[in-house]
Amino acid sequence: LEISESEFESADIDFLSIKILLYQTGYLTIKSYNKTDRTYVLGYPNAEVAHAFINKLMFYVGKLSESDFSAGIRKIRLALQSDDIELFVEQFNHMLSMIPFMLFKRGEAFYQTIFFLICQAAGFKTRVEVATALGSIDAMIEFGSKKYIFEFKIDDSAKKALEQIKRKEYYRGFLAQATKQQLVLVGVSFDTVTRQINEYEIERMNTIM
């Protein structure tokens, strides 16, 4: 997160941003300072704080009990560690089913946010809106020797989502890696009626050593 020097040094309690509040409460710390732009970069001090914050945020967003949330997160983690996308989707849908219907929003951003929070809480390095030459990757998970590239569609086909990843070559920047890795391209379709992932398609490719 970037924050301006003036915003960072503001002492007016009535106009404190959420970034400053997170910094003052210890959830964020200063990672770097850009002298030219006079901006600070804030980030989590360590993985434990990141997980604690995301867990609390997910409890708030999803209204899930701690026991249900912890059990679901554990299953999500085991599924991806086993490279079992089918089980991953099944467990993700189970987590979605526990969120009260009145909290759901229609847009892709809602599902993308929930996806990010759940995967981060599971301990995976997760990024959203990863910029490439021809567009942004909706979500990417890096785990071990694998990178999972996700494209989301709302009330549309998973096939179209996968085709978009390939057409725009979201994976190209990762092909010439220093070490051999597997790229897993995943097209995902969310159904706004069932509020679930209703289909997905995957394709795998290896990076060049």
N, C-alpha and C positions, 0 to 999 in steps of 0.2 A: 504494500500500500504506500502510495506517495502522499506527502502532505507538505504544504508550503511552510516556509519559515515563519511567516506572519501568523498563520493559523496555529502553528505549533507553540508560539510564544504568547498567544492570547490568554489573558487572565480573566476574561469576562465569563463567569460561570453560566450566564444565560445564553451564551452563544458557543459553548463547547461542542465540537463535532463528536460523532461516535468514535472516530479514530483516536481522538485525544482521550476520551473516556477509557477506551480499551488500553491505551498506553498507561494512563494513570493508575488503572487497576491491575496492571502487571500482565495483561494478556498479550500485549505487544511491546516490543523493545526497538530501539534504534539500530538498524542494520548498516546504514551508510548515510552520507551527506553529500549532496551535489553542490559544490560551491558556485558553479556557473548559474544553475537554475535556482539556487537557494531553496532546495527541497530536501526533505528527509525521506528515507525509505524505512518503513516500519515492517516488522515481521514478528512471528512467534519466537520467543526466546529459546524454546526447545520443543521436541516432539510431544513430550508429556503435556505441556501447557496447550499445545495445538489440539491435541485429542480431547482434553478436558473442556476447552472452549466449544469445540464442535459438538461434543456430546450434549452440553447444556443447550446449545442453540437448536439441536435436533429435538430435544425434549420439548422446547418451547414451540418450534414450528409444527412438529408432528403430534404434540400432546400424547406422546408415548410414555408408558411407565418405564422406569429404569430397568426392571427385569426383562420386559419384553424387548426393549431396545437393545440391551446387552446381548441377549440370546440371538436376536436377528443379526446383529453386527458380527457375532462370532461365526455364524453360518455363512454369511456373505464372504468373510475372510477365507474360510476354509474352501469355499467353492472356487474362488479365484486362484488360491494357492494350488488347487488341483487342476487348474485350467479347465474347469467344468462350466462352460458358459450357460448350458441349460439349467444347471442347479443355481448358478448365479442369478439368472433371470427369475427363476422360481422364488428364490429367497427375497430378491428385490421386490417382486410383486407382493410377497407376504408382508413386507414392511409397508408398502403403499396401502395395503388393505387395512392397516391399523390406524391410518390417518383419517380423522373425521371428514366426511364428504364436504362439509361447509368450508373447510380450509383450502380445498383444491381451487386452483386458478386454471383458466383455459389455455394460456399460452405455453409455449415451449420453455420459457425461462423458469417456470415453476418446476417442471420436471427436471430440468437441468440442475437447478439449485438443490433439489432433494437428492439427485444422483451424486452431486459433488459432496454434499454433507455426509451421506451414508458411506461413500467410498473413502473419504478422509477419516471418518470415525473408525473405519475398519483398518486403518493404518497404511493405506496405499497412497503413494505419491500421485495426487490427482490434480489435473489442471483443466480449466475450461476456457473456451474461446482462444485457443492456441493459434496465433497468426501464422499463415503460410502465404506463399506467393499468390495463390488464387482464392483465398478465403480463410475462414477460421474453423478449426476443428472444434466440434461441440464439446467434447470431453476426451481426455487422454489419461490413461493409467499406466504408470511405469512400475513394473514388478519383476524383480530378478532379471532374466534375460529376455523379457517380453515387454512390448509396448502395445497397449490396446487403444485403438483409435475408434472413437464412437461418433456416429452421426445420428441425430434424433429427428424423427418426423412425427407430427401430430395428425392423427386420423389420415394417415397415408401409408404407403407400403414400405416395409423394411428393405425391399429390393431397391427402391428408389434411393433410400438412404445410403445403401452400400454402393450403388452406382455413382452417387455424388462423390463419395470418398475417392473412388477410382478415377472418375472423370477429372476431378480437380487435383488429383495426385497429392492428397494431403500427406501421404507417406514419404514423398520423394526426399525430403530433407533428412530422413532417417536411414536412407538406403546405404550410404557410405559411412558406416560407423566403424570406429576403431576395433570394436569387438563384435563378433557375430551375435545377432539378436533376431528374435522372431517378431514380426509385426502381425498383429491380429486386428483385422478390419471388421468392425461390427456395425451393421445398420440396424437401428432400433425404431420400432413404431409404437407410439403410445396411443391408446384409445381413450378419448375423453368421456365416453359413456361408462365403460367398465373401470376407468381410472387405473389401467394396468398396461404393462407391455404386452401387446397382443401378438406380436411376431418379431423375429429378429433373423438376420442372415449374417454369416461370418465368412471370411476368407483370410487365409494365412499366407505370408510371404517372409522370406529370410533376407536379412540385410547382407551386404557384400563385405567380406572380411578385408 
